[in-house]
Amino acid sequence: MNMEESVLNRRSVRSFLPKPVSRDVITGIMEKARWAPSWGNTQPWEIVVADGAKARELAVAFENEGKKGTPPRPDIPVPTDFPEIFRNRYIGLGRDLLTYMGIERDDKEARKQHYLNMYRFFGAPAVIYLLIDQEMNIPYSCLDIGSIGTTICYLALKEGLGTIYLAASMHFPDIVRRVLSIPESKKLVIGIAIGYPHPTDKASLFRSHRAPVDEFLRFAE
C-alpha cells in the first residue's frame, strides 16, 4: 500500500479483534513515525504503549468510571463551543455513526453501551499514549503530536492494522498515570487505539464524511 492509498483508505475503527499486536510491529511503526515533522525539530513527543494486561486494566478502570457517570477530567480540555460549521460536523458524525450502526435515537441502552465501549477502547488490544512535557507550549507541541500521531495511523494501515484517535482514552489521566507509571511532569495529549479491525462489524466499517475541496481551499489572487 503506497502513501496515497493509505491516506484514502484510513478510517477511524470502532471495533477490533482481540488478536494482540506484536510489539515488534509497533516498534517498527515508531522507527518510521519518528521522522514526522515537528516545529524546530523539537520532537516533543513521548510515547507509552499500553497492551496486554495493562490495556485490559485501563479498560476496566475507565468503564467503571463511565458506569458511575464520572465527569471527564483530561489534562487538555475538550472543546465544548465552536463555530456552527464545525459543530454541525461534530454532531453529524455521532448521528451518522449511530444510524449506520442501526442504533435508534430512543434506544438509550444501546447508546449507553456504545459510549461505554469507548472506555473499553472498542476492544483494541493496545492504546498508544502520546505525551508532552508539562512545560512545553501546548499549541505548538500539540501540532507536533498530531503530526506523529497521524503518521502512526498511516503506517499502521500498511501493517493491516486499524486505529482511532480516542479522546475517551484521555478522560481520566490520573488512572493512566497510575497504571502506566507516567510521572506528573508529563501531560497526556491523546491516545490512539490500535489493533486488527473487525472484518464485519458496522462500527469497524463506518467512515465519516469529508467536505469537498472547494469548501476549504482557495488560491490567493
Backbone as CSV, one residue per row, in Angstrom:
resi,resn,N_x,N_y,N_z,CA_x,CA_y,CA_z,C_x,C_y,C_z
1,MET,0.846,-1.201,0.000,0.000,0.000,0.000,0.878,1.247,0.000
2,ASN,0.703,2.114,-1.022,1.509,3.328,-1.078,0.893,4.437,-0.229
3,MET,1.559,5.587,-0.203,1.118,6.677,0.660,-0.280,7.160,0.295
4,GLU,-0.542,7.330,-1.001,-1.853,7.808,-1.427,-2.953,6.826,-1.008
5,GLU,-2.697,5.544,-1.168,-3.678,4.535,-0.767,-3.918,4.577,0.735
6,SER,-2.869,4.791,1.519,-3.014,4.879,2.971,-3.901,6.056,3.358
7,VAL,-3.653,7.205,2.733,-4.443,8.404,3.047,-5.911,8.188,2.691
8,LEU,-6.162,7.603,1.529,-7.531,7.457,1.050,-8.290,6.311,1.726
9,ASN,-7.577,5.360,2.307,-8.236,4.203,2.900,-8.292,4.233,4.425
10,ARG,-7.576,5.144,5.048,-7.622,5.208,6.503,-9.016,5.599,6.979
11,ARG,-9.460,5.002,8.068,-10.707,5.387,8.710,-10.554,5.156,10.206
12,SER,-11.441,5.732,10.984,-11.436,5.515,12.432,-12.168,4.214,12.727
13,VAL,-11.459,3.254,13.286,-12.013,1.926,13.557,-12.590,1.903,14.970
14,ARG,-13.826,1.405,15.082,-14.507,1.372,16.375,-14.912,-0.038,16.788
15,SER,-14.253,-1.028,16.233,-14.450,-2.414,16.647,-13.220,-3.211,16.230
16,PHE,-12.554,-3.790,17.232,-11.299,-4.507,16.980,-11.421,-5.972,17.364
17,LEU,-10.623,-6.801,16.701,-10.482,-8.194,17.089,-9.590,-8.273,18.329
18,PRO,-9.733,-9.310,19.152,-8.900,-9.433,20.353,-7.449,-9.834,20.052
19,LYS,-7.141,-10.092,18.800,-5.790,-10.516,18.415,-4.747,-9.490,18.845
20,PRO,-3.728,-9.895,19.593,-2.693,-8.946,20.027,-1.900,-8.376,18.857
21,VAL,-1.367,-7.193,19.058,-0.463,-6.589,18.084,0.956,-6.785,18.584
22,SER,1.790,-7.360,17.765,3.176,-7.634,18.150,3.898,-6.339,18.532
23,ARG,4.654,-6.407,19.599,5.458,-5.244,19.984,6.508,-4.929,18.926
24,ASP,6.977,-5.939,18.224,7.936,-5.704,17.138,7.285,-4.867,16.035
25,VAL,6.011,-5.144,15.736,5.291,-4.373,14.719,5.139,-2.928,15.167
26,ILE,4.752,-2.717,16.427,4.584,-1.355,16.945,5.918,-0.619,16.937
27,THR,6.979,-1.304,17.347,8.300,-0.671,17.343,8.720,-0.308,15.930
28,GLY,8.421,-1.180,14.968,8.743,-0.880,13.571,7.995,0.339,13.068
29,ILE,6.742,0.477,13.468,5.960,1.665,13.099,6.612,2.922,13.664
30,MET,7.052,2.853,14.919,7.660,4.019,15.556,9.012,4.376,14.940
31,GLU,9.737,3.360,14.458,11.020,3.624,13.809,10.837,4.545,12.600
32,LYS,9.703,4.388,11.918,9.419,5.244,10.760,8.714,6.527,11.183
33,ALA,7.777,6.433,12.124,6.985,7.604,12.527,7.839,8.696,13.156
34,ARG,8.987,8.337,13.728,9.837,9.344,14.378,10.355,10.391,13.404
35,TRP,10.204,10.130,12.097,10.628,11.100,11.089,9.519,12.095,10.741
36,ALA,8.414,12.040,11.467,7.342,13.014,11.249,7.856,14.424,11.537
37,PRO,7.346,15.436,10.826,7.815,16.803,11.060,7.411,17.326,12.425
38,SER,8.245,18.183,12.986,7.922,18.865,14.246,8.507,20.268,14.202
39,TRP,7.889,21.173,14.955,8.341,22.563,14.968,9.764,22.639,15.502
40,GLY,10.653,23.249,14.693,12.044,23.448,15.119,12.770,22.154,15.439
41,ASN,12.260,21.038,14.917,12.838,19.721,15.195,12.873,19.420,16.693
42,THR,11.901,19.969,17.433,11.871,19.747,18.883,11.506,18.313,19.244
43,GLN,10.744,17.644,18.372,10.340,16.263,18.642,9.865,16.118,20.098
44,PRO,8.823,16.864,20.481,8.455,16.942,21.900,7.694,15.727,22.419
45,TRP,7.422,14.772,21.537,6.584,13.647,21.927,7.310,12.625,22.800
46,GLU,6.549,12.035,23.678,6.956,10.824,24.382,5.791,9.849,24.226
47,ILE,6.111,8.585,24.007,5.070,7.603,23.691,5.120,6.437,24.672
48,VAL,3.969,6.123,25.235,3.837,4.963,26.120,2.725,4.078,25.563
49,VAL,3.013,2.804,25.375,2.036,1.868,24.826,1.487,0.980,25.936
50,ALA,0.172,0.951,26.038,-0.500,0.016,26.949,-1.023,-1.148,26.124
51,ASP,-0.513,-2.354,26.386,-1.027,-3.526,25.688,-1.208,-4.663,26.691
52,GLY,-1.766,-5.757,26.241,-1.940,-6.907,27.118,-2.704,-6.577,28.384
53,ALA,-2.149,-6.998,29.513,-2.814,-6.818,30.808,-3.004,-5.345,31.152
54,LYS,-2.066,-4.500,30.767,-2.181,-3.072,31.077,-3.339,-2.438,30.323
55,ALA,-3.523,-2.810,29.052,-4.655,-2.286,28.288,-5.970,-2.740,28.909
56,ARG,-6.025,-3.994,29.327,-7.250,-4.504,29.948,-7.524,-3.821,31.284
57,GLU,-6.473,-3.582,32.053,-6.641,-2.900,33.343,-7.193,-1.491,33.154
58,LEU,-6.670,-0.790,32.169,-7.166,0.556,31.879,-8.621,0.515,31.425
59,ALA,-8.948,-0.426,30.550,-10.314,-0.522,30.032,-11.315,-0.759,31.162
60,VAL,-10.972,-1.645,32.087,-11.869,-1.935,33.217,-12.034,-0.699,34.094
61,ALA,-10.924,-0.031,34.398,-10.981,1.157,35.250,-11.784,2.275,34.594
62,PHE,-11.582,2.475,33.301,-12.314,3.521,32.583,-13.799,3.182,32.503
63,GLU,-14.113,1.918,32.220,-15.518,1.525,32.132,-16.221,1.735,33.470
64,ASN,-15.529,1.429,34.557,-16.113,1.642,35.880,-16.431,3.108,36.126
65,GLU,-15.529,3.991,35.692,-15.788,5.425,35.829,-16.988,5.822,34.968
66,GLY,-17.064,5.256,33.781,-18.178,5.562,32.897,-19.507,5.118,33.467
67,LYS,-19.538,3.924,34.063,-20.770,3.412,34.659,-21.233,4.284,35.822
68,LYS,-20.290,4.888,36.519,-20.628,5.770,37.649,-21.033,7.161,37.181
69,GLY,-20.832,7.440,35.897,-21.143,8.764,35.377,-20.140,9.818,35.790
70,THR,-18.899,9.405,36.036,-17.856,10.336,36.458,-17.528,11.315,35.334
71,PRO,-17.554,12.617,35.618,-17.222,13.596,34.575,-15.759,13.458,34.139
72,PRO,-15.462,13.626,32.858,-14.075,13.577,32.389,-13.226,14.664,33.033
73,ARG,-11.944,14.375,33.171,-11.009,15.341,33.752,-9.681,15.323,32.982
74,PRO,-9.709,15.495,31.655,-8.487,15.376,30.851,-7.481,16.488,31.151
75,ASP,-6.218,16.212,30.870,-5.177,17.229,31.045,-5.422,18.430,30.138
76,ILE,-5.861,18.180,28.917,-6.157,19.245,27.961,-7.661,19.232,27.719
77,PRO,-8.370,20.300,28.090,-9.835,20.298,27.987,-10.324,20.032,26.568
78,VAL,-11.390,19.264,26.484,-12.026,19.000,25.191,-12.881,20.206,24.814
79,PRO,-12.842,20.679,23.558,-13.659,21.832,23.155,-15.144,21.576,23.391
80,THR,-15.825,22.596,23.871,-17.271,22.487,24.097,-18.066,23.504,23.287
81,ASP,-17.384,24.494,22.747,-18.082,25.534,21.984,-17.217,25.943,20.807
82,PHE,-17.756,25.820,19.595,-17.016,26.225,18.411,-17.995,26.647,17.325
83,PRO,-17.496,27.313,16.275,-18.382,27.842,15.229,-19.328,26.790,14.667
84,GLU,-20.467,27.262,14.166,-21.562,26.377,13.775,-21.147,25.324,12.755
85,ILE,-20.357,25.708,11.752,-19.998,24.757,10.704,-19.253,23.555,11.284
86,PHE,-18.395,23.813,12.266,-17.629,22.725,12.878,-18.497,21.945,13.860
87,ARG,-19.373,22.646,14.569,-20.285,21.971,15.489,-21.217,21.034,14.728
88,ASN,-21.668,21.470,13.556,-22.556,20.629,12.751,-21.850,19.355,12.297
89,ARG,-20.575,19.482,11.957,-19.817,18.297,11.564,-19.661,17.342,12.745
90,TYR,-19.414,17.904,13.905,-19.228,17.101,15.120,-20.511,16.347,15.469
91,ILE,-21.625,17.073,15.467,-22.920,16.453,15.764,-23.291,15.443,14.675
92,GLY,-23.003,15.809,13.435,-23.328,14.936,12.317,-22.580,13.617,12.373
93,LEU,-21.338,13.650,12.873,-20.574,12.409,12.991,-21.292,11.419,13.896
94,GLY,-21.697,11.877,15.079,-22.382,10.990,16.008,-23.689,10.470,15.445
95,ARG,-24.429,11.358,14.803,-25.720,10.961,14.212,-25.517,9.923,13.114
96,ASP,-24.583,10.183,12.216,-24.354,9.273,11.093,-23.830,7.917,11.566
97,LEU,-22.948,7.941,12.559,-22.385,6.688,13.067,-23.466,5.812,13.690
98,LEU,-24.271,6.393,14.580,-25.311,5.608,15.252,-26.355,5.101,14.259
99,THR,-26.672,5.927,13.270,-27.611,5.496,12.235,-27.042,4.320,11.450
100,TYR,-25.782,4.412,11.071,-25.121,3.341,10.321,-25.089,2.044,11.126
101,MET,-24.908,2.177,12.444,-24.852,1.016,13.315,-26.235,0.473,13.652
102,GLY,-27.292,1.179,13.231,-28.647,0.720,13.490,-29.135,0.993,14.892
103,ILE,-28.539,1.978,15.561,-28.952,2.343,16.924,-29.966,3.471,16.837
104,GLU,-31.186,3.185,17.271,-32.254,4.170,17.190,-32.051,5.299,18.201
105,ARG,-32.642,6.437,17.884,-32.493,7.625,18.717,-33.004,7.392,20.144
106,ASP,-34.070,6.603,20.287,-34.665,6.385,21.606,-34.175,5.103,22.284
107,ASP,-33.177,4.444,21.701,-32.630,3.226,22.306,-31.518,3.617,23.292
108,LYS,-31.924,3.974,24.496,-30.987,4.511,25.481,-29.938,3.480,25.906
109,GLU,-30.347,2.217,26.019,-29.398,1.186,26.454,-28.315,0.961,25.407
110,ALA,-28.694,0.908,24.129,-27.707,0.708,23.066,-26.747,1.897,22.994
111,ARG,-27.281,3.098,23.174,-26.424,4.288,23.171,-25.474,4.269,24.361
112,LYS,-25.973,3.856,25.517,-25.123,3.770,26.703,-23.987,2.785,26.475
113,GLN,-24.295,1.626,25.905,-23.263,0.623,25.651,-22.238,1.119,24.636
114,HIS,-22.707,1.882,23.656,-21.772,2.446,22.676,-20.783,3.385,23.361
115,TYR,-21.291,4.233,24.235,-20.401,5.177,24.914,-19.474,4.460,25.891
116,LEU,-19.978,3.436,26.577,-19.105,2.655,27.447,-18.048,1.924,26.630
117,ASN,-18.394,1.554,25.409,-17.440,0.864,24.547,-16.249,1.750,24.211
118,MET,-16.470,3.064,24.214,-15.335,3.977,24.040,-14.329,3.774,25.166
119,TYR,-14.854,3.586,26.390,-13.975,3.384,27.539,-13.339,1.999,27.540
120,ARG,-13.892,1.093,26.751,-13.260,-0.219,26.557,-12.284,-0.160,25.386
121,PHE,-12.077,1.033,24.849,-11.199,1.258,23.700,-11.656,0.455,22.485
122,PHE,-12.980,0.244,22.397,-13.584,-0.502,21.291,-12.971,-1.890,21.125
123,GLY,-12.474,-2.437,22.233,-11.898,-3.772,22.183,-10.486,-3.835,21.657
124,ALA,-9.847,-2.695,21.439,-8.475,-2.686,20.913,-7.523,-3.351,21.907
125,PRO,-6.589,-4.141,21.419,-5.630,-4.802,22.316,-4.517,-3.892,22.808
126,ALA,-4.447,-2.687,22.256,-3.387,-1.755,22.667,-3.837,-0.312,22.469
127,VAL,-3.296,0.568,23.302,-3.526,2.008,23.170,-2.172,2.703,23.213
128,ILE,-1.931,3.549,22.229,-0.689,4.321,22.155,-0.959,5.694,22.763
129,TYR,-0.306,5.992,23.878,-0.492,7.291,24.527,0.616,8.247,24.104
130,LEU,0.209,9.422,23.645,1.146,10.450,23.203,1.204,11.540,24.266
131,LEU,2.413,11.812,24.760,2.615,12.726,25.873,3.556,13.863,25.482
132,ILE,3.441,14.955,26.221,4.422,16.033,26.123,4.815,16.447,27.541
133,ASP,5.925,17.140,27.640,6.349,17.658,28.935,5.394,18.759,29.384
134,GLN,5.106,18.815,30.672,4.184,19.814,31.213,4.629,21.237,30.887
135,GLU,5.914,21.445,30.685,6.432,22.786,30.454,6.413,23.197,28.986
136,MET,6.046,22.297,28.109,6.045,22.628,26.688,4.841,23.481,26.311
137,ASN,5.026,24.316,25.274,3.947,25.146,24.753,2.886,24.250,24.115
138,ILE,1.647,24.349,24.625,0.607,23.407,24.199,0.277,23.507,22.703
139,PRO,-0.008,24.707,22.151,-0.392,24.726,20.723,0.660,24.119,19.800
140,TYR,1.926,24.524,19.977,2.950,24.012,19.078,3.214,22.531,19.308
141,SER,3.280,22.118,20.557,3.557,20.719,20.850,2.404,19.825,20.434
142,CYS,1.177,20.311,20.582,0.029,19.513,20.151,-0.001,19.382,18.633
143,LEU,0.465,20.422,17.926,0.605,20.321,16.478,1.568,19.188,16.128
144,ASP,2.667,19.102,16.864,3.646,18.047,16.624,3.090,16.673,16.990
145,ILE,2.291,16.607,18.055,1.660,15.343,18.433,0.728,14.881,17.313
146,GLY,-0.021,15.822,16.732,-0.881,15.480,15.600,-0.078,14.966,14.423
147,SER,1.112,15.533,14.235,1.964,15.134,13.127,2.415,13.685,13.270
148,ILE,2.974,13.345,14.420,3.455,11.967,14.590,2.287,11.003,14.757
149,GLY,1.201,11.459,15.373,0.042,10.595,15.556,-0.562,10.174,14.227
150,THR,-0.717,11.126,13.318,-1.272,10.812,12.003,-0.339,9.903,11.218
151,THR,0.952,10.148,11.342,1.929,9.287,10.681,1.808,7.854,11.192
152,ILE,1.618,7.708,12.500,1.426,6.381,13.099,0.200,5.693,12.487
153,CYS,-0.885,6.454,12.342,-2.120,5.876,11.797,-1.926,5.361,10.372
154,TYR,-1.221,6.120,9.544,-0.987,5.689,8.162,-0.060,4.469,8.108
155,LEU,0.977,4.483,8.920,1.907,3.356,8.930,1.236,2.094,9.461
156,ALA,0.338,2.263,10.429,-0.387,1.112,10.972,-1.234,0.453,9.895
157,LEU,-1.846,1.274,9.054,-2.690,0.748,7.983,-1.883,-0.150,7.049
158,LYS,-0.654,0.213,6.789,0.201,-0.594,5.919,0.508,-1.953,6.534
159,GLU,0.342,-2.054,7.872,0.576,-3.321,8.566,-0.711,-4.117,8.748
160,GLY,-1.797,-3.646,8.104,-3.072,-4.329,8.246,-3.810,-3.993,9.526
161,LEU,-3.402,-2.910,10.178,-3.979,-2.515,11.456,-4.936,-1.347,11.293
162,GLY,-5.840,-1.204,12.240,-6.737,-0.056,12.290,-6.414,0.793,13.500
163,THR,-6.832,2.043,13.454,-6.561,2.973,14.551,-7.738,3.918,14.726
164,ILE,-7.754,4.584,15.865,-8.694,5.682,16.079,-8.116,6.625,17.127
165,TYR,-8.112,7.915,16.809,-7.821,8.922,17.825,-8.968,8.865,18.826
166,LEU,-8.663,8.596,20.082,-9.715,8.311,21.047,-9.636,9.249,22.249
167,ALA,-10.429,10.317,22.200,-10.435,11.291,23.294,-10.829,10.631,24.616
168,ALA,-11.720,9.624,24.541,-12.169,8.950,25.765,-11.009,8.312,26.519
169,SER,-9.953,7.957,25.809,-8.809,7.319,26.465,-8.044,8.290,27.349
170,MET,-8.356,9.588,27.221,-7.677,10.623,27.997,-8.566,11.204,29.090
171,HIS,-9.776,10.700,29.257,-10.725,11.300,30.195,-10.278,11.232,31.648
172,PHE,-9.484,10.229,31.978,-9.070,10.056,33.376,-7.551,9.864,33.433
173,PRO,-6.801,10.948,33.213,-5.340,10.841,33.118,-4.676,10.350,34.388
174,ASP,-5.305,10.597,35.536,-4.722,10.108,36.790,-4.687,8.582,36.811
175,ILE,-5.716,7.962,36.240,-5.731,6.498,36.160,-4.634,6.015,35.212
176,VAL,-4.491,6.696,34.074,-3.449,6.316,33.108,-2.072,6.445,33.747
177,ARG,-1.846,7.534,34.472,-0.538,7.736,35.112,-0.253,6.619,36.111
178,ARG,-1.267,6.245,36.885,-1.069,5.197,37.898,-0.780,3.849,37.243
179,VAL,-1.574,3.466,36.263,-1.433,2.145,35.646,-0.156,2.034,34.821
180,LEU,0.217,3.115,34.140,1.368,3.069,33.225,2.623,3.723,33.792
181,SER,2.568,4.106,35.066,3.738,4.704,35.743,4.263,5.923,34.984
182,ILE,3.358,6.829,34.653,3.715,8.071,33.965,3.844,9.176,34.999
183,PRO,4.935,9.914,35.013,5.126,10.953,36.039,4.228,12.159,35.814
184,GLU,4.011,12.911,36.875,3.187,14.119,36.811,3.806,15.172,35.900
185,SER,5.085,15.057,35.612,5.760,16.034,34.752,5.340,15.913,33.295
186,LYS,4.566,14.877,32.956,4.125,14.653,31.589,2.640,14.940,31.451
187,LYS,2.281,15.628,30.380,0.888,15.923,30.065,0.401,14.919,29.019
188,LEU,-0.737,14.288,29.282,-1.312,13.344,28.334,-2.127,14.110,27.297
189,VAL,-1.773,13.960,26.029,-2.430,14.706,24.961,-3.542,13.890,24.313
190,ILE,-3.226,12.682,23.879,-4.239,11.858,23.203,-3.799,10.400,23.244
191,GLY,-4.771,9.519,23.115,-4.488,8.101,22.975,-4.977,7.620,21.615
192,ILE,-4.251,6.701,21.027,-4.649,6.088,19.756,-4.855,4.606,20.000
193,ALA,-6.107,4.144,19.894,-6.366,2.710,19.973,-5.891,2.066,18.680
194,ILE,-5.255,0.910,18.804,-4.686,0.250,17.636,-4.908,-1.257,17.730
195,GLY,-5.217,-1.860,16.603,-5.429,-3.294,16.577,-5.904,-3.744,15.203
196,TYR,-6.326,-4.992,15.115,-6.824,-5.535,13.856,-8.326,-5.267,13.760
197,PRO,-8.770,-4.556,12.735,-10.196,-4.207,12.620,-11.079,-5.443,12.514
198,HIS,-12.243,-5.377,13.151,-13.230,-6.438,12.972,-13.688,-6.399,11.515
199,PRO,-13.717,-7.535,10.838,-13.982,-7.511,9.386,-15.428,-7.250,8.994
200,THR,-16.395,-7.445,9.919,-17.806,-7.314,9.536,-18.612,-6.359,10.407
201,ASP,-18.132,-6.028,11.584,-18.882,-5.155,12.488,-19.037,-3.769,11.862
202,LYS,-20.254,-3.255,11.860,-20.504,-1.947,11.260,-19.696,-0.844,11.939
203,ALA,-19.449,-0.985,13.234,-18.660,0.020,13.945,-17.234,0.081,13.412
204,SER,-16.788,-1.013,12.806,-15.460,-1.058,12.217,-15.445,-0.529,10.792
205,LEU,-16.567,-0.674,10.101,-16.614,-0.350,8.670,-17.029,1.094,8.387
206,PHE,-17.662,1.748,9.359,-18.156,3.113,9.141,-17.016,4.064,8.790
207,ARG,-17.321,4.976,7.864,-16.349,6.013,7.518,-17.051,7.357,7.485
208,SER,-16.454,8.340,8.118,-17.090,9.652,8.239,-17.011,10.453,6.945
209,HIS,-17.875,11.452,6.861,-17.966,12.336,5.690,-16.804,13.326,5.674
210,ARG,-16.388,13.723,4.488,-15.390,14.781,4.336,-15.947,15.877,3.424
211,ALA,-15.685,17.115,3.776,-16.138,18.247,2.973,-15.396,18.259,1.632
212,PRO,-16.050,18.703,0.567,-15.376,18.806,-0.728,-14.287,19.874,-0.685
213,VAL,-13.316,19.738,-1.556,-12.153,20.622,-1.547,-12.545,22.092,-1.663
214,ASP,-13.557,22.399,-2.485,-13.890,23.806,-2.700,-14.490,24.474,-1.460
215,GLU,-14.761,23.712,-0.421,-15.254,24.305,0.818,-14.125,24.880,1.676
216,PHE,-12.908,24.384,1.472,-11.820,24.827,2.347,-10.558,25.306,1.617
217,LEU,-10.545,25.200,0.296,-9.345,25.580,-0.452,-9.604,26.784,-1.331
218,ARG,-8.682,27.729,-1.327,-8.691,28.820,-2.292,-7.259,29.222,-2.588
219,PHE,-7.043,29.724,-3.776,-5.740,30.224,-4.172,-5.753,31.747,-4.109
220,ALA,-4.780,32.311,-3.444,-4.720,33.775,-3.296,-4.440,34.402,-4.647
221,GLU,-5.221,35.437,-4.968,-5.056,36.145,-6.247,-4.294,37.450,-6.025
